[in-house]
């Protein structure tokens, strides 16, 4: 981290030369809301070294703007959000943004802050001998500024027509992303009307999660310019196609991927098999991290390519864990996609859960179950039972109860984070759980919009 005064002065001068007048430093929470403190560029060095004050209760803000307290934070106390200078990105119109590191008054990392948790889990993976990479996919639905749906006469899934119709938006998205240091590797029209998916390149996990926040911010700014807003809701339209936020991960030892060059299933090494098994076996316990909002269960259903069946398969889009082999068609190499993740999930916490489970799977030599090579959504109950397959629960309380009872997730995320996530998600259930489904989707359509 850059912190010496000469380097900070030089960076401030570079930002000023680029037209920056103020800097917003963000911090995310268990609800996957993005909070921020903003300082004029003149205070750039102070933002980095001293930080901006923030009550610890930001960890407990829920979707209705209420605060959900836990035994770990309350009205007393203060945190400092210290800007991480190497994460600062240009947005234009005088604004730059960057990630912050949440610390207490003595400079110790806040154990509840999602970014701090991912930093810790990545460090643990490195100590275990692994180099992790994560790549993100983001799906969003473009709506009117008031949240109402945009009526389109036709929409071809994965079609050229929607891209032509949104050509100005797509052009600005790619160009503004480049300004902000975001490389959108792919942009395409998704299955639902006005639904777009973007793919981000694999990167060191904390950098990758930081880039998700920047990407969502760029998407929001560009959409506003074109008279729209992006909905990152898991279910923006009741009965329609939901939005996903899939994560692809890989683990290497030295220059060798554990998911290739081996004698195991699909060319995996034994450690690669165990890494996938570690994630797969713990999905019911970790589901609240990956797809734990009050809307998530509606999206997570067989037949929607949301990964509702806890199994793995090569290029199997119905499997909760999809394996992608390396080769000329996959220049990033062999990797594993966790498909159940949706945009209500905090990307830092979801990545921490994936890596923590994978590394523990390797450490315990977890056994990979047989590959599912068919579409599991078409299995009868008898066929599913014979194959030992589980359809992940859609009931919100059931998902949260499994998470609350998991010592494994407490070990990976820490008790502070588990308590915060349970507090905000149980509050969602209390407030919205009994609301009629279409009203619930409409009410929360813009809850995760930046």
N, C-alpha and C positions, 0 to 999 in steps of 0.2 A: 504494500500500500504506500502510495506517495504521500509523504507528510512533511518533508523538510520545507522550510519557508521559501527557498530559492526555486524549488520545483513547483510549488504551489503558485508562486508569483508568475512563473513562466506559463503555467497552464491558464491562469486567469487572463494573462495578456493574449494568449491564443484565442480564448473564448471571446474576449472583447473584440479582437480583430475580426471574428466571425459574426459579430453583431449581437452577441449574447448580452442581455441586460439583467436577467434574473435566472436563478437555478432552483428547480424543485427537486427535492430529495424524497423518494417514495419508500414506503414500508407496507408490506402486506400483512394480513391477519388470517385467522382460522376460517373466517367466512369467505375468504378470497376477495375481500375488499381492498382497494389500493388507497392508502392514506398518503399524505404528503405534507411537508413543510417547505416553505419557499423563502429564499433570501435574495437580496440584490447581489449582483456579481461582486460588488465592493467587499462583501463579507464572505467571499468564497473560502478563504483560508480559515476563517472562524467556523464555517459550516463543516469543514473537514476535521479540524482539530478539537473544537469544543462541541459542535453539534447544535441541534435545535431541541428544545425541551418537548417531551411528549409524555402524557400520562400512560402508565402501563395498561390502563383499561382499553387502549386501542386494540389490544389483542382480543377483546371481547365484544367489539361492535358487531351487531347482527344486521340482517338485511333490512329491518325496519328502523334502523338507526338507534335502537336501544342498546344499552350496555349489559352484558351478561357477566356477572362477577364469578370468580372462582376463589378457592383458598389461596391462590398464588398472586393475586393482584386485586387492588381495590382503590378507594379514593385517596389513600395515602401513598406517597412515593413518586418518583420521577425517573424517566429514562432520558437519554440523549440519543438523538438520531444523528449519527456522524456520516456525512456524505463520503462515499467511497469514490475518490477522484477518478480512478481509472475506468469507472462505469459511466461517466458523464457523456451523454449523447446530445447532439443538436437536433432541435425540432423546428427551428425557424421562428420568425416573428419575435426575436429577442429571447426566446425560451430555450433552456437546456434542462435536461432531467438526468437523474442518476440514482442509483440504489443507495440506501443508507445502511449502516450497521447500528443496531440498537444495543446500547450499553447502559449500565447503571452509572451512578455518579462517580464510582471509582474506576470506571472503564471496563468492568467485567461484562462479557457478552450476556445479553438477556436470553435465558434458556427457553423462552416462549416464542422468540422471534423466528419465523419460518426460515429466513435466509441464514441465520446463525445455525439452525438445526441442520440444514443441508450442508453447510460448510463443515460441520462436525462429522457428519456421516461420510462425506467424501474423504475427509482425512482418515477416517477409520478404514475405508476401502483401500486407500493408498498404503496404509500400514500393513494391511493384509496382502499386499503385493499386486493390487489391481490398478489399472488406469481406466476409469469409467468415462464414457461419453453418453450424452443424451441429446436426442433430436425431438422437436415438438411439432405437432400438427394442430392447427386451430381452425375450428369451424364456427362461423357466425352467420346470423341472419340480418340482413339490412331491413330496417323499418323506418317509418316516418319519425320526425323529431318528437312527436307526442307519444310514440310507442305503438301507434296503430300500424297495421300491416299495409304494405305496399301492394296494390293490386297490379298484377301483370297479366296480359292476355294469354301468354304461354310461357313455359319454362322447360327447356330440355335438360335433364340431368346430365352433367358432364358435357354439355353442349357448347358449340361455338356461338350460337345465337345470344345466350346470356352474356358472354364475354363482350360481344360487339355492343350489346345494349348498355353495358356498364364499362365501356372502353375508357371513358374519361376517368372513372373511379379507379380502374385497374392501373392505368398509366400513372396517375398521381400516387397510388399506393406504392408502386415499385420505385418511383423516383424519390418520393419522400422517405421511403424506407432506406434507400441508399444514403440519403443525407444523415439519417439517424444511425447508420451503421447496421441496419437490418437487411440481410439478404433473404428475400422471399424466393426460395428455390423454385416454387411452383405455386400458381394460383389457378383455381378452376371453379366452375359452377358445380355445386353439390346437388344432392337429390331433391331437396326442398326448394320451393320458390324463393328467390332472393337469398339463397344460402350459398355462402362462399367458403372455400377451404384454402388455407395457405400452409405451406410447409417450410420449416426452418431447418438449417443445416445442423448436424450434430456438433456439439461443443462440450467443453468441460461443464459439468452439471450446473454449477452456480452461474456461470456465464450464460448457459442456455436458458435457465429460468429468468435471469435478468432480461434476456432478450425477449422473452415472452411478454414481460411487462411493457417493454419499449414497443414491441410490435402491436400490442393491444392499444397503446396510446396513439401510435401512428394511424392505425385503422380508425380509431375514433375521430381523430382530427381530420383525416381525409373524408370520412363519411359526412361529417358536419359541413365540410366545404361543399359537398354535393347534395346538401339538404336532406341527409339521412342520419341515422344512428345505427351502430352495430349492436345486436343483441347477442351476448355470450351466455344466454340462459341455456341450460341443458334441454329444456322443453319450452321454446318460445311460443309454440302454437300447440294447444292441446289436440291430440290426435294426429299431429303432423310429425315430421322427421325431426329428431332432436339433434343438438350440436354436441360433437365430441371434442376432446382435447388429448388425443392419443400421445403417448410418449414411447419413443424407440430408445432402447439402451443397448450398449455393448460394453464388454469388459475384456481387457487385454492384460497379459503378463508380458512385459517387454514389448516386442513388436508383434506378438502372436495373439490373435483373438481366441478366446476360449470357446467361441461358437463356430469355429472352423478349424480344418486341419487335423481333426481327430478321427477316432474310429467308432464314435458313438452314433446316436441317431442323427441323421441328416448331416453327418460329418462333424458333429460337435465333439469336443473333448469331454471327458467325464466331469470336469469342473463346469463346463457349459451346461451339461444336462442338470447338474445339481443346482446351478444358479436359477434356471427356469423353474425347477421343482420347488425351490424355496419361495419364489413369488407365487406360484400356482397354489401350493398347499395352504398359504396364508391369505388367499383372496377374501374369504368371508370375514376374517378379522380386520383386514385392511380396507374393506370396501367403503367404510365411512370416510377414509382419506381420499379415495379415488372418485367416488360417486356418492357423496354423503348428504347432499342437500335434500330439502323436502320435495324437490322436483325430480331428483335423479332416478328414482325407482320407476317413474313413468317411461323414461327413455330406455332403461335397461330391461329389454324384453327380447325373447327369441324372435328371429326374423328381421331385426332392425340393424344388423351388423354392429351391434353395440357391445358384443362380447359377453352376452348374458350367461353363456354356459362356461363353467369353470373347466377348461381343458386347453390343450395346446395343439396347434397344427400348422404345417407349412403353408403359407399363403391362405390360411383359412380365416376369412373375415368374420365368421360367426364365433370363432373361438375367443375366449377372453385374453389368451396369450397367443399371438401370431408370430411364427418364426419366419424370418426372411434370410434365405441363403445368399452368400456372396457370389459375385460373378460380374460379367460385363453389364448385365442389366441392373446391377445394384452396386454402383461405384463406391458407396460408403462401407461396403463389406457386410458380412453376416451380422444381424442384429435381431432384437426381440421387441415386438410392439405390445404394449399393455393397452388393450382396446377399451376397457371399461371406464377409463378416465374421462370426465366431462369438464366443461369450463367452470363449474362451481368449485372445483378442486383447486386448492392452492398449489401452484406448480412446484414450489420449493418443497412443500411437505410431501407431495406425490412422488417427486424424484427421490427424496430421502427414504420414503417407504420402499420404493422399488429397489434401491441400492442396498438398503439395510437387509431386506429379505433375501436378495440374491447372494450377498456375501455370506449371510448366515446359512443359506442353503448349501453353499460350497463347504463351509466349515463343518457342517453336519453330514456331508455326503448324502444329501437328500436324493431320494430315488425319483427319477422322472417317470410319470405314468405313460402308458402307450399313447402314441400320437393318434389324434382323431383326424382322419383324412376325408371325412364326409361332412356335410352341413349338419351340425347337431340340432339345429332348430327343427329338422324334419323327423327326429327320432320320436318314437312312441315312448310312453312312460316305461314300458317293459324293456325297450332297447336301451334307454338311458340308464336304467337300473343295472342292466347286464354289463354296461360299459363303465359303471361306477361314476357316472357323470352327475354333477350338481348344477341346477339352474340357480344362479345367485338370487337372493331374495330381493323383492321389490318393496317390501314393507319397511317404511322408514324406521320405525321403532326397533324392528328386528335387526336391522343393519347397525344401529347405534348401540344396541345391547351387546352385540358380538364384539364391537370395538371396545366398549367399556370393559369387557371381561378379558381382554387380551393383554397378558403380561409382555408378550412379544412386542406389541406396538408401543407399550410404555418404555420398553428398553430402547427401541429405535428412536422414537420421537421425544421421549422424556415425559414425565408426568404432567408438567406444566402445559405442554402443548396438547396432550390428550384431554386434559380438563377444559382447556379453552375451546377445543373443537366440539366436545360434547355439549358444552354450555350453549354455544351459538346454534348448533344443529337441533338440540332438543327444544330450544326456544322457537326455532322455525316450525317445528312440528306443533308446538302449542298454539302458535299464531295462525299458521296456514294449513295445518294438517287436515282439518275438517272442512276447509273451504272448497267449494265446488271446483272441479279440476280446471275448467276453462277460465274461471275467474282467477284462480291461483297462477296459472301460466301468464295471464295478462298482467296481473299485479306485479309479478317478478320479472317481467320481460327485460327490463333495463337495469335490474339489480346489480349486474356485474359489468355494466358498461363503463369504460373509462373515458 
